[in-house]
Amino acid sequence: MLIKYFSYSALFFCMSAAAQAEQPVVTKSATTLPTLSPVIPLEITANPPFSLESLQHDFDDFSWQSFIALNWPANADGSPNTTFKIGQKINRPVVWLHWKESRDIFLPDGAKPPAWNQPNVAPDACKNIDPKTIPKGVIHLTQVGKTPNVLDESGEPFQTGPLIDQNGLYTRYEILTNETMFNFILDNNLYSKKGQKKFNADVDFTASDSKTGQVGSIMLKASWIKMGGKFDARKYYTTYALVYNNPEEQPGVKAACSLEQVGLVGFHIAHKTASEPQWIWSTFEHIANAPTKGEAASLSAYNFYDSKCTDCKVNEPPARPWNPANPHTKPTQVERVIPITADARELNTRYHQALEAAVPGSVWVNYELVSTQWPTDATSPTDPTGVPAPSFLANTTLETYIQGSVKQTSSSCMACHNNAATTNGNFADFTYLLQRAQ
């Protein structure tokens, strides 16, 4: 049954991150493989009796359902192509790659962005590339951090910095919104400072509603690495990208653009639903990103970890100066700080089995859910973040340097994004995107 969650007992939440990791596995219908569907879920499905563990399982299942639907092969208009299964026609554009990237929403001088069905505009530096060599569906990667100004650290409330892969190259990032969220920004003129000043109110993005079937606001953050060298493209979901070095990020970076094959390594989903006004925060990673601190490395090679490096500082930003044009930078040594729970690992296994059964050799078995953060008390009179569970959530490619379980220091999606404001100081509804307006 579908149920609304506006309040859970606070006692569900009174445990440390370490204790959460040790919770017993909550298995539901373990003998039946999950159904793989192109339909984006609008709310979690759960049945009583409820506990923190069972609800976490249900939210984690919601995350996997979302991941499957968003990564379904797409038609030319971005709708899911139901003649295919996820994993077929590998590396063709998937649903979310048709969404609007933040750079194409918040334009110079607060200009109105083009309509949803209009193509994104490449940076000027990319226009020197022969259009005949550019594959259909190419994406634009213009950031070396999940904020556009990561190189000067002015846009992050916590320690940040670029992430360097084992080939010595900078990880690239993008942030996208679905059509519902894009239309809200467009209709309310929130794409410009002038428009936000005129709006002059707290922002309340459209939420998904299971009663009406309305898909609400969803925003995504994705991280990519260049294929080749130590990375076998067959083990990643890949696409082609116009990779742009942005001089606006830091003095000394020269504008440059190249066409590259890139592989997906990190994937955040933030979905606002009627029952979770603080949004549901789901995070996925490539299975070879990094080992877990305190555990033996289970793979022979990782995207962001070198088992042979005995003097590498762990989870530390690279030394300055930072310049993505460098042909090689010392790789970042990354470890996961909070382990993936036993139940999430079991759920990952079941979805991997379903993906493999649908399409043998599916590239998507190389991706795993880290966890899902959700509000246990969405209408709390004292905690506007909704008393999130788990307390902390980090993706090793997106919150590399702020992993952990220390309040006000470690990564928590809701706690961090609760501070987001528009350019004129109003509440931005858990997104920093609106601060990009000019």
C-alpha positions as CSV (number, residue, x, y, z in Angstrom):
1,M,0.0,0.0,0.0
2,L,1.1,3.6,-0.5
3,I,1.2,5.6,2.7
4,K,2.1,9.1,3.7
5,Y,4.9,9.7,6.2
6,F,4.8,13.0,8.0
7,S,6.0,11.8,11.4
8,Y,8.0,8.9,12.8
9,S,8.9,8.3,16.4
10,A,12.1,10.2,17.2
11,L,13.5,7.0,18.9
12,F,13.9,5.5,15.4
13,F,16.6,8.1,14.8
14,C,18.6,7.8,18.0
15,M,21.5,5.8,16.9
16,S,25.0,6.5,15.6
17,A,26.1,6.0,12.0
18,A,28.2,3.1,13.2
19,A,25.2,1.5,14.8
20,Q,23.1,1.9,11.7
21,A,25.8,0.1,9.7
22,E,25.4,-2.9,12.1
23,Q,21.6,-3.3,11.8
24,P,20.3,-6.7,10.8
25,V,19.3,-7.3,7.2
26,V,15.6,-6.6,6.5
27,T,14.6,-9.0,3.7
28,K,11.3,-8.6,1.9
29,S,10.3,-11.2,-0.7
30,A,13.9,-12.3,-0.9
31,T,13.0,-15.2,-3.2
32,T,11.5,-12.9,-5.8
33,L,13.7,-10.7,-7.9
34,P,12.7,-7.0,-8.1
35,T,10.7,-5.8,-11.0
36,L,12.6,-3.6,-13.4
37,S,10.3,-0.8,-14.6
38,P,10.7,2.4,-16.6
39,V,8.1,4.2,-14.4
40,I,9.6,6.7,-11.9
41,P,8.1,5.9,-8.4
42,L,6.2,8.8,-6.8
43,E,6.2,7.5,-3.2
44,I,7.6,4.5,-1.2
45,T,5.6,1.4,-0.8
46,A,5.5,0.0,2.7
47,N,3.4,-2.2,5.0
48,P,3.2,-2.3,8.8
49,P,4.6,-3.0,11.3
50,F,7.1,-0.2,10.8
51,S,10.6,0.1,12.2
52,L,13.5,2.3,11.3
53,E,15.1,-0.7,9.6
54,S,12.1,-1.7,7.5
55,L,11.4,1.9,6.4
56,Q,15.0,2.4,5.5
57,H,14.7,-0.7,3.3
58,D,11.6,0.7,1.7
59,F,13.3,4.0,0.9
60,D,16.3,2.1,-0.4
61,D,14.0,0.1,-2.7
62,F,12.5,3.4,-3.9
63,S,16.0,4.6,-4.7
64,W,16.7,1.5,-6.8
65,Q,13.4,1.8,-8.6
66,S,14.3,5.4,-9.4
67,F,17.7,4.5,-10.6
68,I,16.3,1.8,-12.9
69,A,13.6,4.2,-14.4
70,L,16.1,7.1,-14.9
71,N,18.6,4.9,-16.6
72,W,16.2,3.3,-19.0
73,P,17.0,3.6,-22.7
74,A,15.3,6.6,-24.0
75,N,13.4,7.7,-27.1
76,A,14.5,10.9,-29.0
77,D,12.2,13.0,-26.8
78,G,13.7,11.6,-23.5
79,S,10.7,9.3,-22.7
80,P,11.6,5.7,-21.8
81,N,11.7,3.3,-24.8
82,T,9.6,0.4,-23.6
83,T,10.6,-1.8,-26.5
84,F,14.0,-2.2,-24.8
85,K,15.0,-3.4,-21.3
86,I,17.5,-1.5,-19.2
87,G,20.9,-2.6,-20.2
88,Q,20.0,-3.2,-23.9
89,K,21.4,-1.0,-26.6
90,I,24.2,-0.3,-24.2
91,N,25.5,3.3,-24.0
92,R,22.6,4.8,-26.0
93,P,21.2,7.9,-24.3
94,V,19.1,7.1,-21.2
95,V,16.1,9.1,-19.8
96,W,18.0,11.5,-17.5
97,L,20.5,12.5,-20.1
98,H,17.7,14.4,-21.9
99,W,17.2,16.7,-18.9
100,K,18.4,20.3,-18.5
101,E,21.9,20.9,-17.2
102,S,22.2,23.8,-14.8
103,R,24.5,25.7,-17.1
104,D,21.7,25.8,-19.7
105,I,19.2,27.1,-17.1
106,F,21.2,29.9,-15.4
107,L,22.6,31.9,-18.3
108,P,24.9,35.0,-18.4
109,D,23.1,38.3,-17.5
110,G,20.0,36.4,-16.4
111,A,18.9,35.6,-19.9
112,K,15.8,33.5,-20.3
113,P,16.8,29.8,-21.0
114,P,15.6,28.1,-24.1
115,A,12.5,25.9,-23.9
116,W,12.7,22.3,-22.6
117,N,12.8,20.7,-26.0
118,Q,15.5,23.0,-27.4
119,P,19.1,21.7,-27.5
120,N,21.7,22.8,-25.0
121,V,24.3,25.2,-26.3
122,A,28.0,24.2,-26.1
123,P,30.6,26.6,-24.8
124,D,32.3,28.8,-27.4
125,A,35.5,26.9,-27.0
126,C,33.8,23.7,-28.2
127,K,32.7,25.3,-31.4
128,N,36.1,24.6,-33.0
129,I,35.4,20.9,-33.0
130,D,34.2,19.5,-36.3
131,P,30.4,18.9,-35.9
132,K,30.7,15.8,-38.1
133,T,32.9,14.2,-35.4
134,I,30.4,14.9,-32.6
135,P,28.1,11.9,-31.8
136,K,24.4,12.4,-31.4
137,G,23.4,12.8,-27.8
138,V,26.8,14.3,-26.7
139,I,26.7,15.9,-23.2
140,H,28.5,19.0,-22.0
141,L,30.8,18.7,-18.9
142,T,31.8,22.1,-17.7
143,Q,32.6,21.6,-14.0
144,V,35.3,19.9,-12.1
145,G,33.2,19.9,-8.9
146,K,29.6,19.7,-8.0
147,T,29.6,23.4,-7.6
148,P,30.7,25.6,-10.6
149,N,33.4,27.4,-8.6
150,V,35.0,24.5,-6.8
151,L,38.5,25.6,-7.8
152,D,38.2,28.7,-5.6
153,E,36.1,27.0,-2.9
154,S,33.7,29.9,-2.6
155,G,30.5,28.0,-3.2
156,E,30.8,25.2,-0.7
157,P,30.0,25.4,3.0
158,F,32.5,22.6,3.7
159,Q,36.0,21.6,2.6
160,T,36.1,20.7,-1.0
161,G,38.3,20.4,-4.0
162,P,38.7,18.5,-7.3
163,L,38.8,14.7,-7.4
164,I,41.6,13.1,-9.4
165,D,41.2,9.6,-10.8
166,Q,43.8,6.9,-11.1
167,N,44.8,8.1,-14.5
168,G,45.7,11.4,-13.0
169,L,42.8,13.3,-14.6
170,Y,40.1,15.5,-13.1
171,T,36.6,14.0,-12.4
172,R,33.9,16.0,-14.2
173,Y,30.4,16.8,-12.9
174,E,27.0,18.0,-14.0
175,I,23.8,18.9,-12.3
176,L,20.4,18.5,-14.0
177,T,16.7,19.0,-13.4
178,N,13.7,17.2,-14.8
179,E,11.0,19.0,-16.8
180,T,8.8,19.7,-13.7
181,M,11.5,21.4,-11.9
182,F,12.7,23.3,-15.0
183,N,9.2,24.6,-15.7
184,F,8.9,25.8,-12.1
185,I,12.1,27.8,-12.4
186,L,11.1,29.1,-15.9
187,D,7.5,30.0,-15.0
188,N,8.5,31.9,-11.8
189,N,11.5,33.6,-13.5
190,L,13.9,32.1,-10.9
191,Y,16.6,31.8,-13.5
192,S,17.7,35.4,-12.9
193,K,18.5,37.6,-9.9
194,K,15.9,40.1,-11.2
195,G,13.3,37.4,-11.3
196,Q,14.1,36.0,-7.9
197,K,13.9,39.5,-6.4
198,K,10.5,40.0,-8.0
199,F,9.4,36.5,-6.8
200,N,10.5,37.5,-3.2
201,A,9.2,34.5,-1.4
202,D,10.3,31.1,-0.1
203,V,10.5,28.6,-2.9
204,D,8.3,25.6,-2.9
205,F,9.0,23.3,-5.8
206,T,6.3,21.0,-7.1
207,A,6.2,17.6,-5.4
208,S,5.3,14.2,-6.8
209,D,1.8,13.2,-5.9
210,S,0.8,9.5,-6.0
211,K,-2.9,10.4,-6.0
212,T,-2.8,12.4,-9.2
213,G,0.2,10.6,-10.8
214,Q,2.1,13.9,-11.1
215,V,5.9,13.5,-11.3
216,G,7.3,16.2,-9.1
217,S,10.7,18.0,-9.0
218,I,13.8,15.8,-9.4
219,M,17.4,17.0,-9.6
220,L,20.4,14.9,-10.3
221,K,24.2,15.2,-9.8
222,A,26.5,13.0,-11.9
223,S,30.2,12.4,-11.9
224,W,32.2,11.2,-14.8
225,I,35.8,10.0,-15.6
226,K,37.5,9.9,-18.9
227,M,37.8,6.4,-20.3
228,G,41.0,4.8,-21.4
229,G,44.3,4.2,-19.5
230,K,43.5,2.2,-16.4
231,F,39.7,2.2,-17.1
232,D,38.0,-0.4,-19.2
233,A,35.0,1.3,-20.9
234,R,33.1,-2.0,-21.0
235,K,32.6,-1.8,-17.2
236,Y,31.0,1.6,-17.2
237,Y,27.9,3.3,-18.6
238,T,29.6,5.6,-21.1
239,T,28.7,8.4,-23.3
240,Y,30.6,11.1,-25.3
241,A,31.1,14.5,-23.8
242,L,32.4,17.9,-24.8
243,V,34.7,18.4,-21.8
244,Y,35.3,22.1,-21.1
245,N,38.0,23.7,-19.0
246,N,36.3,26.8,-17.6
247,P,38.4,29.9,-17.0
248,E,35.7,31.3,-14.8
249,E,36.5,28.7,-12.2
250,Q,39.9,30.0,-11.4
251,P,42.5,32.5,-12.8
252,G,45.0,30.7,-14.9
253,V,42.7,28.1,-16.3
254,K,42.5,28.6,-20.1
255,A,39.4,27.9,-22.0
256,A,39.7,24.6,-23.8
257,C,37.4,21.9,-25.1
258,S,37.8,18.3,-26.2
259,L,35.5,15.4,-27.2
260,E,36.0,12.5,-24.8
261,Q,34.4,9.2,-24.0
262,V,33.4,9.3,-20.3
263,G,32.2,6.8,-17.8
264,L,29.6,7.3,-15.0
265,V,31.0,6.9,-11.5
266,G,28.6,8.8,-9.2
267,F,24.9,9.5,-9.3
268,H,22.8,11.5,-6.8
269,I,19.0,11.6,-7.1
270,A,17.0,14.2,-5.1
271,H,13.2,13.8,-5.4
272,K,10.6,15.9,-3.8
273,T,7.4,14.0,-2.9
274,A,4.2,15.0,-1.2
275,S,5.2,13.0,1.9
276,E,8.8,14.1,1.9
277,P,9.0,17.9,1.5
278,Q,12.7,17.7,2.5
279,W,13.1,15.5,-0.6
280,I,14.3,11.9,-0.8
281,W,18.1,11.8,-1.3
282,S,19.5,8.7,-3.1
283,T,23.1,8.1,-3.9
284,F,24.7,5.5,-6.2
285,E,28.3,4.8,-7.1
286,H,30.4,2.6,-9.4
287,I,31.4,-0.5,-7.5
288,A,35.1,0.2,-8.2
289,N,35.2,3.7,-6.8
290,A,36.9,3.1,-3.5
291,P,37.3,0.5,-0.7
292,T,35.8,1.0,2.7
293,K,37.9,2.3,5.6
294,G,39.0,-0.5,7.9
295,E,38.0,-3.3,5.4
296,A,40.3,-5.2,3.2
297,A,40.2,-4.0,-0.4
298,S,38.1,-6.5,-2.4
299,L,39.1,-5.4,-5.9
300,S,42.5,-5.4,-7.5
301,A,42.0,-1.9,-8.9
302,Y,39.9,1.1,-8.1
303,N,38.9,4.4,-9.7
304,F,40.1,6.5,-6.8
305,Y,42.4,4.3,-4.7
306,D,45.8,2.8,-5.1
307,S,46.5,-0.1,-2.7
308,K,50.3,0.2,-3.5
309,C,50.5,3.8,-2.3
310,T,51.5,3.5,1.4
311,D,52.1,7.3,2.0
312,C,49.0,8.7,0.2
313,K,46.9,10.9,2.4
314,V,43.3,9.6,2.5
315,N,40.3,11.8,1.5
316,E,42.5,14.9,1.2
317,P,42.0,17.4,-1.7
318,P,45.0,17.6,-4.1
319,A,47.7,20.2,-3.6
320,R,47.3,23.5,-5.3
321,P,47.4,24.9,-7.9
322,W,44.4,23.2,-9.4
323,N,44.2,23.1,-13.2
324,P,42.2,20.5,-15.1
325,A,44.4,21.2,-18.2
326,N,47.3,19.4,-16.5
327,P,48.1,16.2,-18.3
328,H,48.6,14.4,-15.0
329,T,47.9,15.3,-11.4
330,K,48.7,13.0,-8.4
331,P,45.6,10.8,-7.9
332,T,43.3,11.3,-4.9
333,Q,43.4,8.4,-2.4
334,V,39.8,7.8,-1.4
335,E,38.2,5.5,1.1
336,R,34.5,5.2,2.1
337,V,34.2,6.2,5.7
338,I,30.7,4.9,6.6
339,P,30.1,1.4,5.4
340,I,27.2,0.4,3.2
341,T,24.7,-1.4,5.5
342,A,24.2,-5.1,5.3
343,D,20.6,-4.6,4.2
344,A,21.6,-2.2,1.4
345,R,24.3,-4.7,0.3
346,E,21.6,-7.4,0.1
347,L,19.3,-5.2,-1.8
348,N,22.1,-4.4,-4.3
349,T,22.7,-8.1,-4.8
350,R,19.0,-8.7,-5.6
351,Y,18.8,-5.8,-8.1
352,H,22.1,-7.0,-9.7
353,Q,20.6,-10.4,-10.1
354,A,17.4,-8.9,-11.7
355,L,19.5,-6.8,-14.1
356,E,21.6,-9.8,-15.0
357,A,18.5,-11.9,-15.6
358,A,17.0,-9.2,-17.8
359,V,20.2,-8.6,-19.9
360,P,23.1,-10.9,-19.3
361,G,26.3,-8.9,-18.9
362,S,24.4,-5.7,-18.1
363,V,26.7,-2.8,-17.4
364,W,24.4,-1.7,-14.6
365,V,25.5,-4.5,-12.3
366,N,28.6,-2.3,-11.8
367,Y,26.6,0.3,-9.9
368,E,25.4,0.1,-6.3
369,L,23.2,2.0,-3.9
370,V,25.2,3.6,-1.0
371,S,22.1,4.7,0.9
372,T,19.0,6.9,1.0
373,Q,18.4,9.8,3.3
374,W,14.8,10.6,4.2
375,P,12.8,12.6,6.8
376,T,11.6,10.6,9.8
377,D,9.5,13.5,11.0
378,A,8.7,15.7,8.0
379,T,6.6,18.2,10.0
380,S,8.9,18.5,13.1
381,P,8.3,21.8,14.8
382,T,11.9,22.0,15.9
383,D,13.9,20.4,13.0
384,P,13.3,21.8,9.5
385,T,15.4,19.1,8.1
386,G,12.7,16.5,9.2
387,V,15.0,14.5,11.5
388,P,16.8,12.7,8.6
389,A,17.8,9.0,8.6
390,P,20.5,8.1,8.3
391,S,22.1,11.0,10.0
392,F,24.9,11.3,7.4
393,L,25.1,10.4,3.7
394,A,28.1,10.8,1.4
395,N,29.0,9.8,-2.1
396,T,32.8,9.2,-2.4
397,T,32.8,11.1,-5.7
398,L,30.6,14.0,-4.6
399,E,31.4,14.5,-0.9
400,T,34.8,12.9,-0.9
401,Y,36.3,15.3,1.6
402,I,33.4,15.6,4.1
403,Q,32.6,12.0,4.8
404,G,32.1,10.9,8.3
405,S,29.7,11.3,11.3
406,V,30.5,14.6,12.9
407,K,27.7,17.1,13.1
408,Q,28.2,20.4,11.3
409,T,31.3,18.9,9.6
410,S,30.3,15.7,7.8
411,S,28.1,15.3,4.8
412,S,24.3,15.3,5.4
413,C,22.2,16.1,2.3
414,M,19.3,17.6,4.2
415,A,21.3,19.4,6.8
416,C,23.5,21.0,4.2
417,H,20.7,21.8,1.7
418,N,18.4,23.2,4.4
419,N,20.7,26.3,4.3
420,A,20.2,26.9,0.6
421,A,18.8,30.3,-0.2
422,T,17.9,32.3,-3.3
423,T,20.1,35.2,-4.4
424,N,18.0,37.6,-2.3
425,G,18.0,35.4,0.8
426,N,14.7,33.5,0.7
427,F,14.5,29.8,1.4
428,A,15.4,27.9,-1.8
429,D,13.7,24.6,-1.0
430,F,16.8,22.5,-0.4
431,T,18.7,23.4,-3.6
432,Y,21.7,25.7,-4.1
433,L,21.0,25.8,-7.8
434,L,19.1,29.1,-7.6
435,Q,22.3,30.8,-6.4
436,R,23.7,30.4,-9.9
437,A,21.3,33.0,-11.2
438,Q,22.8,36.1,-12.7
